[in-house]
Amino acid sequence: MTANSRRILFVILVFAFLVRVAGIGYGLPLWLIADEPPFTLGALKMIELKTVIPRFHVEEFRSILYYPTYISYFLLPAFSGILAIKYLSFDGDRLSFINYIGSDLSDFFLAARFLNILLAVFSIYLIYGVSRNIFNDEWSGLAASFLLSTSLLHIMLSIAARQWMPISLILLLVLYFLTHPLLSFKKRYFLSILISGIGIGISAISSVALFLVGFYFLLFEEKKLSELFREKFIYFLGIMFVALALVPLAIYPASIGFGGKISLFGEKSLFGLLASPFKFLSPLLFAEPILALMSIFGLLFAFLKNRKIFWLFSLFIIAYSMLFYLLFRFEDRFLTPLIPMIAILAGFGFMRLFSRWRVFIIVLILPLVFSLRLGYLVYKNDSRENMRVWIETNLKEGSKIIVRARLMRLAANAQAIQEKEMIAPDSLRQIDRSELFFGKSPIYPSFHALNISDLPAQAGLDKPILKNGYEFIALSGGERLEGILMDNKPIISFGEDSQFSITDSHLGGSPFELFETKELGPSVSLYNLK
């Protein structure tokens, strides 16, 4: 790597970190991002029970952790440090400390997100090496790093402490070792299978790395399959992978939490299977047009100049898409493990075009601007969190408020929590129990807040409750409660129901819509009931 390339890569990495860390506090202390709590709660439960083997406490873990444990292990050192600092500065007994921690887990989510952002930035660094290994061109690697750093989906999943960024990194590491020019045949495949097996402890989806290993062997190695099966080394790799794949299940038998979501026996068709790669990738074409178009050019140039690379990426993308069609469904976040490979192709395609027309560098301005806009919007925070802050700032503490907006809650006093318990006894979470223990939140301004966002429609909104003197109600936009609101005008509203969703990791439509969006999150309004 030249000094100039090193400086450019450093700038890309700094940019990638800043645009992602801008959203590190998105939604907190609310739990808005789907599938984010299990890993954080799993690590905290391990600390509470003083165990790293959940199989001995399956029932305690079952309701909070439905994934393998390795991500929770990754979080343990940071969480232990945070708990130690909090404990040393806390004045109270052990039970009070436990409830104090339970009243707000924001610091733990921040730590988990920060570590996830570091993994994302590392993947942007690593993609440079992978692209250079494949194309023997550092400029293609720099272009790939830039395009990955500005990917909207990559940014969304970077600030959410979920499993998708680690899965993406697993596949990228496998590709890095497979393509490393200085490693021997045995080292390349040993490290690739080792990483693939470890990846099962992150998510069973990491097993798709075996497709990558298999396709690479068939396309790039001179060994014949008949020769390969005569080598003991191959059987050793197979045994090692199976052993590594079984370890997470042995540690925590309930770790395959998506079993109920498998749709293998759902309605499928041959046409749907064949069309799955196009349908799977289509959201990327609309939401990230430069990345998608450059990857198409990269695939075309690979077909013309390096047919093996063309088939490696094409076969893997097709196999990955078809697997999700057969076993699951299509969601934007499922594309995350493919984004680095798409960025590698896009970087190659861009450099081939740039070598002919220097003015082509102008197209990089668009993904840069789009990513900066997304970073700005996540920094402004979610509509529900902004509503929560407005209420804390503008309404008198102790005011009686009904909260019925998806995933939103206010810090509540003991009386409000007791009312909620009467409505739905099984609906109390740890945060409710902690606030009940102290009589109110020990951290945030507390209200007589009836938090019933997670209850069935109309639950709690009957006349006896309203007769308790509730003054305000926070509602999801568009929801009208017959006999309660009538034609009331909102006191204040937040959110615009943007198609881009950090909560659901959804790309939405055209990236130009980001400039029409003033605030992420669903619309939510506050009404006066008096």
C-alpha positions in Angstrom: 0.0 0.0 0.0 1.4 3.4 -1.0 1.4 6.4 1.4 -1.3 8.1 -0.7 -3.5 5.0 -0.6 -3.0 4.7 3.1 -4.1 8.3 3.6 -7.2 7.9 1.4 -8.2 4.7 3.3 -7.7 6.4 6.6 -10.1 9.2 5.6 -12.6 6.7 4.4 -12.5 4.9 7.7 -12.8 8.1 9.7 -15.8 9.1 7.6 -17.4 5.7 8.0 -17.0 5.8 11.8 -18.4 9.3 12.1 -21.4 8.8 9.9 -22.3 5.7 11.9 -21.5 6.9 15.4 -23.8 9.8 14.8 -26.7 7.4 15.3 -25.4 5.5 18.2 -28.0 6.8 20.6 -30.9 6.3 18.1 -34.2 5.8 20.0 -32.6 5.2 23.4 -33.7 4.7 26.1 -36.6 3.3 24.1 -36.1 -0.1 22.6 -37.1 0.6 19.0 -34.8 -1.6 16.9 -36.1 -5.0 16.2 -34.1 -8.0 17.4 -31.5 -5.8 19.2 -32.4 -6.6 22.9 -31.7 -10.4 22.9 -27.9 -10.1 22.7 -27.7 -7.3 25.3 -30.2 -9.0 27.7 -28.4 -12.3 27.2 -25.1 -10.9 28.3 -26.6 -9.2 31.3 -28.4 -12.4 32.3 -25.1 -14.3 32.1 -23.6 -11.8 34.5 -26.6 -12.0 36.8 -26.6 -15.8 36.9 -22.8 -16.0 36.9 -22.7 -18.4 34.0 -21.6 -18.5 30.4 -23.4 -21.8 29.7 -27.2 -21.0 29.3 -28.1 -24.7 28.9 -28.1 -25.0 32.7 -30.6 -22.1 32.9 -32.6 -22.6 29.7 -35.9 -21.3 31.1 -34.3 -18.1 32.4 -32.8 -17.4 29.0 -35.5 -18.6 26.7 -37.7 -15.5 26.9 -34.9 -13.1 26.2 -32.3 -14.9 24.0 -33.3 -16.8 21.0 -30.0 -16.7 19.1 -26.6 -18.4 19.7 -24.5 -16.9 22.5 -21.3 -15.7 20.8 -22.4 -12.1 20.4 -23.4 -12.0 24.0 -19.9 -13.4 24.9 -18.4 -10.6 22.8 -20.3 -8.0 24.9 -19.4 -9.5 28.3 -16.1 -7.7 29.0 -17.6 -4.2 28.2 -20.7 -4.9 30.1 -18.7 -6.1 33.1 -16.7 -2.9 33.1 -19.8 -0.8 32.9 -21.4 -2.6 35.8 -18.3 -2.3 37.9 -18.2 1.5 37.4 -21.9 1.8 38.1 -21.6 -0.3 41.3 -18.7 1.7 42.7 -20.6 4.9 42.2 -23.9 3.6 43.6 -25.1 4.2 47.1 -27.5 1.5 48.1 -28.0 -2.2 48.7 -27.7 -5.0 46.1 -31.5 -5.2 45.4 -31.6 -1.5 44.9 -28.7 -1.6 42.5 -30.3 -4.4 40.4 -33.5 -2.4 40.1 -31.5 0.8 39.3 -29.7 -1.0 36.4 -33.0 -2.4 35.2 -34.6 1.0 35.1 -32.4 2.0 32.1 -30.1 -0.2 30.0 -29.1 2.6 27.6 -25.4 2.4 28.6 -25.3 -1.2 27.7 -27.0 -0.7 24.3 -24.6 2.1 23.6 -21.6 -0.1 24.3 -23.1 -2.9 22.2 -23.7 -0.5 19.3 -20.2 1.0 19.6 -18.7 -2.4 19.3 -20.9 -3.2 16.3 -19.8 0.1 14.7 -16.1 -1.0 15.2 -16.9 -4.3 13.5 -18.5 -2.3 10.6 -15.5 0.0 10.3 -13.2 -3.1 10.4 -15.2 -4.7 7.6 -14.7 -1.5 5.5 -10.9 -1.8 6.1 -11.0 -5.5 5.3 -12.8 -5.1 2.1 -9.9 -3.1 0.8 -7.6 -6.1 1.3 -10.1 -8.6 -0.2 -10.6 -6.5 -3.3 -6.8 -6.0 -3.7 -6.3 -9.8 -3.3 -8.9 -10.5 -6.0 -8.1 -7.8 -8.6 -4.5 -7.0 -7.6 -5.4 -3.3 -7.7 -5.4 -1.1 -4.7 -7.6 1.6 -6.3 -10.4 -1.0 -6.8 -10.0 -1.8 -3.1 -10.3 1.9 -2.1 -13.4 2.3 -4.3 -14.9 -0.7 -2.7 -14.2 0.6 0.8 -15.7 4.0 -0.1 -18.9 2.4 -1.6 -19.3 0.2 1.5 -18.8 3.1 3.8 -21.6 5.0 2.1 -24.0 2.1 1.8 -27.3 3.1 3.4 -28.1 -0.4 4.4 -24.7 -1.0 5.9 -25.0 2.2 7.9 -28.4 1.2 9.2 -27.2 -2.2 10.4 -24.0 -0.7 11.8 -25.8 1.3 14.4 -28.1 -1.6 15.4 -26.5 -4.1 17.7 -27.9 -7.1 15.8 -26.4 -10.2 14.3 -26.2 -9.0 10.7 -23.0 -7.0 10.8 -21.1 -10.0 12.5 -22.5 -12.4 9.8 -21.4 -10.0 7.1 -17.9 -9.9 8.6 -17.7 -13.7 8.8 -18.3 -14.0 5.1 -15.8 -11.2 4.4 -13.2 -12.9 6.5 -13.8 -16.2 4.7 -13.3 -14.5 1.4 -10.2 -12.7 2.6 -8.5 -16.0 3.6 -9.6 -17.8 0.5 -8.0 -15.1 -1.7 -4.9 -14.4 0.3 -2.0 -14.9 -2.1 0.6 -15.7 0.6 -1.3 -18.5 2.3 -0.9 -22.2 1.4 -3.8 -24.3 0.2 -4.2 -25.9 3.6 -4.0 -22.7 5.6 -6.5 -20.9 3.3 -9.1 -23.6 3.7 -8.4 -24.3 7.3 -8.9 -20.7 8.3 -12.0 -20.4 6.0 -13.7 -23.4 7.6 -12.6 -22.4 11.1 -14.2 -18.9 10.6 -17.3 -20.5 9.0 -17.7 -22.9 12.0 -17.2 -20.1 14.6 -19.8 -18.1 12.7 -22.5 -20.7 13.6 -22.2 -19.4 17.1 -23.3 -16.0 15.8 -26.1 -17.2 13.6 -26.8 -20.4 11.7 -27.0 -18.2 8.6 -23.2 -18.0 8.7 -23.3 -21.6 7.3 -23.8 -20.0 3.8 -20.1 -19.4 3.9 -19.7 -23.0 2.9 -21.2 -22.1 -0.5 -18.5 -19.5 -0.9 -15.8 -22.0 0.1 -17.2 -24.7 -2.3 -17.6 -22.3 -5.3 -14.1 -20.9 -4.8 -12.6 -24.4 -4.7 -14.4 -25.5 -7.9 -13.5 -22.4 -9.8 -9.9 -21.6 -8.6 -8.2 -24.7 -7.4 -6.4 -27.1 -9.8 -7.1 -30.1 -7.6 -9.7 -32.5 -8.9 -12.5 -33.6 -6.6 -11.3 -37.3 -6.8 -7.9 -36.2 -5.5 -9.4 -34.1 -2.9 -11.4 -36.9 -1.3 -8.3 -38.9 -0.9 -6.7 -36.4 1.4 -7.2 -36.8 5.2 -7.1 -33.0 5.5 -10.5 -32.6 3.9 -12.1 -35.0 6.4 -10.4 -33.2 9.2 -12.0 -29.9 7.9 -15.4 -31.6 7.8 -15.2 -32.9 11.3 -13.9 -29.5 12.6 -16.8 -27.7 11.0 -19.4 -30.1 12.4 -17.9 -29.9 15.8 -17.8 -26.1 15.8 -21.4 -26.0 14.5 -22.6 -28.2 17.4 -20.8 -26.3 20.1 -23.4 -23.4 20.1 -26.3 -25.8 20.3 -24.6 -27.7 23.1 -24.1 -24.5 25.0 -27.6 -23.3 24.5 -30.2 -25.7 23.0 -32.8 -22.9 22.5 -30.4 -20.9 20.3 -32.2 -21.7 17.0 -34.9 -19.2 17.7 -36.0 -18.7 14.1 -37.2 -22.2 13.7 -40.8 -21.1 13.7 -40.1 -18.6 10.9 -38.8 -21.2 8.4 -41.2 -21.2 5.4 -39.9 -24.2 3.5 -43.3 -25.7 3.3 -45.0 -22.4 2.4 -46.3 -21.6 -1.0 -43.3 -21.7 -3.4 -43.0 -21.9 -7.2 -40.3 -22.6 -9.8 -40.8 -19.1 -11.2 -40.4 -17.6 -7.7 -37.2 -19.5 -7.2 -35.7 -18.4 -10.5 -36.8 -14.8 -10.0 -35.6 -14.7 -6.3 -32.2 -13.1 -7.0 -33.8 -10.3 -8.9 -36.5 -9.7 -6.4 -34.1 -10.0 -3.5 -31.7 -7.4 -4.9 -34.3 -5.0 -6.3 -34.6 -2.8 -3.2 -30.9 -2.1 -3.5 -31.4 -0.9 -7.1 -33.9 1.7 -6.0 -32.4 2.8 -2.7 -28.7 2.6 -3.5 -28.6 3.1 -7.3 -24.9 4.0 -7.6 -23.8 1.0 -5.6 -26.1 -1.3 -7.6 -25.3 0.1 -11.0 -21.5 0.0 -10.4 -21.8 -3.6 -9.2 -23.6 -4.5 -12.5 -20.8 -2.9 -14.4 -18.3 -4.7 -12.2 -20.0 -8.0 -12.9 -19.9 -7.2 -16.7 -16.2 -6.3 -16.6 -15.5 -9.5 -14.6 -17.3 -11.5 -17.2 -15.1 -10.0 -19.9 -11.8 -9.9 -18.0 -12.0 -12.5 -15.2 -14.6 -15.1 -15.8 -13.8 -17.0 -12.6 -14.6 -14.0 -10.4 -17.8 -13.5 -12.4 -19.0 -17.0 -11.6 -17.8 -16.9 -8.0 -19.9 -13.8 -7.1 -22.8 -14.7 -9.4 -23.2 -18.2 -8.0 -22.9 -17.1 -4.4 -25.5 -14.3 -4.8 -27.9 -16.7 -6.6 -27.4 -19.5 -4.0 -27.9 -17.0 -1.1 -31.0 -15.5 -2.7 -32.6 -18.9 -3.5 -31.8 -20.2 0.0 -33.7 -17.3 1.6 -36.6 -17.8 -0.8 -36.9 -21.4 0.0 -36.3 -21.2 3.8 -37.4 -17.7 4.8 -38.6 -14.6 3.0 -37.3 -11.4 1.6 -36.4 -8.5 3.9 -34.0 -5.7 3.2 -31.8 -6.6 6.2 -31.2 -10.1 4.8 -29.1 -8.4 2.1 -26.5 -7.2 4.6 -24.1 -10.2 4.1 -24.1 -9.6 0.4 -23.3 -5.9 0.6 -19.5 -6.3 0.9 -19.4 -8.5 -2.2 -21.6 -6.1 -4.1 -19.3 -3.3 -3.0 -16.3 -5.3 -4.2 -17.9 -5.6 -7.7 -18.9 -2.0 -7.6 -15.4 -0.8 -6.8 -14.0 -2.9 -9.7 -16.7 -1.6 -12.0 -16.1 2.0 -11.0 -12.4 1.9 -11.5 -12.8 0.3 -15.0 -15.1 3.2 -15.9 -12.9 5.8 -14.2 -9.8 4.6 -16.1 -11.6 5.5 -19.3 -13.5 8.7 -18.2 -12.0 10.5 -15.3 -15.0 12.7 -14.9 -16.9 9.6 -13.8 -15.6 10.3 -10.2 -18.6 12.8 -10.0 -21.0 9.9 -9.5 -19.4 9.2 -6.1 -20.8 12.5 -4.8 -24.3 11.0 -4.7 -23.7 8.1 -2.2 -21.6 10.5 -0.1 -24.4 13.0 0.1 -27.1 10.3 0.7 -25.0 8.7 3.5 -24.4 12.1 5.1 -28.2 12.8 5.0 -29.0 9.5 6.6 -26.3 10.2 9.3 -27.9 13.5 10.0 -31.4 12.0 10.3 -30.4 9.3 12.7 -28.6 12.0 14.7 -31.9 13.9 15.0 -33.3 10.7 16.5 -36.6 8.9 16.2 -40.0 10.6 16.3 -41.1 8.6 19.4 -37.9 9.5 21.3 -38.4 13.1 20.4 -42.0 13.0 21.6 -40.8 11.5 24.9 -38.2 14.3 25.3 -40.8 17.0 24.5 -43.2 15.6 27.1 -40.5 15.5 29.7 -39.5 19.1 28.9 -43.0 20.7 28.5 -45.4 18.8 30.8 -45.5 18.8 34.6 -44.0 15.7 36.2 -46.7 13.4 37.4 -49.2 14.4 34.7 -51.6 11.7 33.8 -50.9 10.4 30.3 -52.0 7.3 28.3 -49.2 6.2 25.9 -50.4 4.2 22.9 -47.7 4.6 20.2 -45.8 1.5 19.0 -42.7 0.8 21.1 -43.0 4.1 23.0 -43.1 4.5 26.7 -42.7 7.2 29.4 -41.1 6.7 32.8 -44.0 5.9 35.1 -44.8 6.2 38.8 -46.0 3.3 40.9 -49.7 4.1 40.6 -49.7 4.0 36.8 -47.8 0.7 36.8 -50.3 -0.8 39.2 -53.1 0.3 36.9 -51.3 -1.4 34.0 -50.9 -4.5 36.0 -54.6 -4.6 36.7 -55.3 -4.3 33.0 -52.8 -6.9 31.9 -50.9 -8.7 34.7 -48.4 -10.4 32.4 -47.5 -7.2 30.6 -45.0 -5.8 33.1 -41.3 -5.7 32.0 -38.2 -5.4 34.1 -38.3 -1.6 33.6 -41.8 -1.5 35.0 -40.8 -3.6 38.0 -37.8 -1.4 38.6 -39.9 1.8 38.6 -42.4 0.1 40.8 -39.6 -0.7 43.2 -38.5 2.9 43.5 -42.0 4.4 43.2 -40.9 6.1 40.0 -37.9 6.2 37.6 -34.6 6.9 39.4 -33.3 8.5 36.2 -36.0 10.2 34.2 -38.9 12.6 35.0 -41.8 10.3 35.8 -45.5 10.6 34.9 -48.7 8.9 35.8 -48.1 7.2 32.4 -50.2 4.3 31.4 -47.9 2.6 28.9 -50.1 0.3 26.9 -48.5 0.5 23.5 -47.8 -3.2 23.5 -51.3 -4.3 24.5 -54.1 -5.3 22.1 -56.2 -2.7 20.4 -58.4 -0.7 22.8 -56.9 -2.5 25.8 -57.1 -0.2 28.8 -59.0 2.4 26.9 -62.3 1.8 28.6 -64.4 4.3 30.6 -63.2 3.2 34.1 -59.6 4.1 33.1 -60.6 7.4 31.6 -62.5 8.3 34.7 -59.2 8.2 36.6 -58.5 11.7 35.3 -56.1 11.2 32.4 -55.1 14.5 30.9 -53.2 13.5 27.7 -52.8 10.6 25.3 -49.9 9.9 22.9 -51.1 8.0 19.9 -49.6 6.6 16.7 -50.5 8.8 13.8 -53.7 8.1 12.1 -55.2 6.2 15.0 -58.5 7.5 16.1 -60.2 6.2 19.2 -64.0 6.2 18.9 -65.7 8.0 21.7 -62.4 9.2 23.2 -60.7 11.7 20.9 -63.5 12.7 18.5 -62.2 15.7 16.5 -59.5 16.7 18.9 -56.5 18.5 17.4 -53.0 17.3 18.5 -51.0 19.5 20.8 -47.9 18.5 18.9 -46.9 15.8 16.4 -43.6 14.2 15.4 -42.6 11.9 12.5 -43.7 11.4 8.9 -44.0 7.7 8.5 -40.8 7.7 6.3 -40.2 4.6 4.2 -36.7 4.5 5.5 -36.8 2.7 8.8 -34.0 2.2 11.3 -36.4 0.3 13.5 -37.1 -2.3 10.9 -33.8 -1.9 8.9 -35.9 -1.1 5.8 -34.4 0.8 2.9 -37.6 2.3 1.6 -37.6 3.8 -1.9 -35.5 6.4 -3.7 -32.6 7.9 -1.6 -33.8 11.3 -2.6 -36.7 10.7 -0.2 -34.2 11.2 2.6 -34.2 14.9 1.7 -38.0 15.0 1.8 -37.9 13.4 5.3 -37.5 15.8 8.3 -37.5 13.0 10.9 -37.3 9.3 11.0 -39.9 7.1 12.7 -43.7 6.8 12.5 -46.0 9.7 13.1 -47.0 10.1 16.7 -49.2 12.8 18.2 -50.0 14.1 21.7 -53.7 15.0 22.4 -55.4 16.8 25.3 -58.2 14.7 26.8 -59.6 17.5 28.9 
